[in-house]
Amino acid sequence: MTDPDHEAARIARARLPEGLRPETLAVRTALAPSQHGENSEALFLTSAYVQPDAETSARRFAQMEDFTYSRTSNPTVRSLEARLAAMEGAEAAVATATGMGAILLLIMGLLKAGDHVVCSRSVFGSTVSLFAKEFGKFGVETSFVSQTDLSEWRAALRPTTRLLFAETPTNPLTEVCDIRALAELAHGAGALLTVDNTFCSPALQRPLALGADVVMHAGTKYLDGQGRVMAGALCASDALVREVFGPVLRTAGMTLSPFNAWVVLKGLETLGLRMKAQSDNTLAVARWLERHPAVQRVHYPALASHPQHALAMAQQSGLGGAVLSFDVRADTPEAARAAAFRVIDSTRVLSIATNLGDTKSIITHPATTSHGRLTEAQRQAAGIGQGLIRLAVGLEHVDDLTDDLQRGLGPCDCRP
Ligand SMILES: *Cc1c(COP(=O)(O)O)cnc(C)c1O
């Protein structure tokens, strides 16, 4: 008879060598396989875990170690957390049910009534609402400042400022902020910097290496990458994850389901390839749009015309990511809206939807969807005109995408 422990050790290959590169970590980092030696990580759909005896059970509950109940932890979720942490260069990560759930966990963990946050005005719309309305109700006050003007961030600091929250590039105008400069500002003020890294993912941008303290993700987007599940995460130091976020997750319950964790875990294996291919596609579409006579302006960090082009290229591994936006030419807001709707409605390949990070390209009219709840004055201030169209570019052939845009924009031989 084989010794079961020996058998398990022989199959497991549990420990990876040190110093593996990001591409390798993205496919290899996970908990050790089960006794069956499955090569693809298993999906553990279980809410509870059988304990060997009462003593062990008591210890596991007290120390939050191993597995007791899936609101606290689950092996599939742990594998995702380990893999994402490795890719972000973080000591640890905690997964959540959605991206917004990750921000909720961040604030519940770090802040209390009376604390102050400085946040870019251009972050994801629900993030603005969550800070301004929901956290405001509990006495956490937020000042909203310019995405790109560091002096506004500095001027907003107060003795009670505990957190700076940034997102780069932003949606839909792809404005880029300087992560390193914001980290210095935060630390000088005794605050932490959190960066929403959803748009770049760790394949392009690793905020912790630039000085950020916490990386937040909407795993719903590129980490899944195929538009299937909702997910979120925070990546940070072991101390923050274990002592601050872990206990809140365990009691508040914004836990990621094992099935969604498994989908995202497999998504991470192709993240690098997808981000590269989708960034290349997006740059090709952006260059094509820049030459189209019906287009007034294209917003995309990898274009030399982008105001923070140099910073973006340095911060994002030389790639622009897979979201761009552009303004159609028109004389009045009414005409701009009609022109934008015509472009959107003429497409036959692109999906009309409000999501991004999918292999299927998506076309959106921000002024009437993601930014539809703002007043016209707020939209004007944010630069979200009625003629603005956002494209989240996927993996289709780039010529099929530009052909699709020509249906509404008009024909153009604008291949560079
Ligand atoms: C989608 C998104 C979120 C919110 O994530 P959900 O999973 O939808 O809750 C937060 N930030 C950015 C940049 C996003 O694109």
The ligand as a Gaussian input file, in Angstrom:
#p B3LYP/6-31G(d) Opt

LIG

0 1
 C      -16.899000      48.277000     -13.459000
 C      -16.004000      49.125000     -12.648000
 C      -16.140000      49.205000     -11.258000
 C      -17.234000      48.480000     -10.507000
 O      -17.120000      47.107000     -10.638000
 P      -18.420000      46.136000     -10.521000
 O      -17.836000      44.781000     -10.599000
 O      -19.326000      46.515000     -11.645000
 O      -19.032000      46.440000      -9.198000
 C      -15.237000      49.994000     -10.563000
 N      -14.260000      50.659000     -11.200000
 C      -14.110000      50.612000     -12.538000
 C      -13.008000      51.366000     -13.167000
 C      -14.972000      49.848000     -13.304000
 O      -14.818000      49.824000     -14.633000

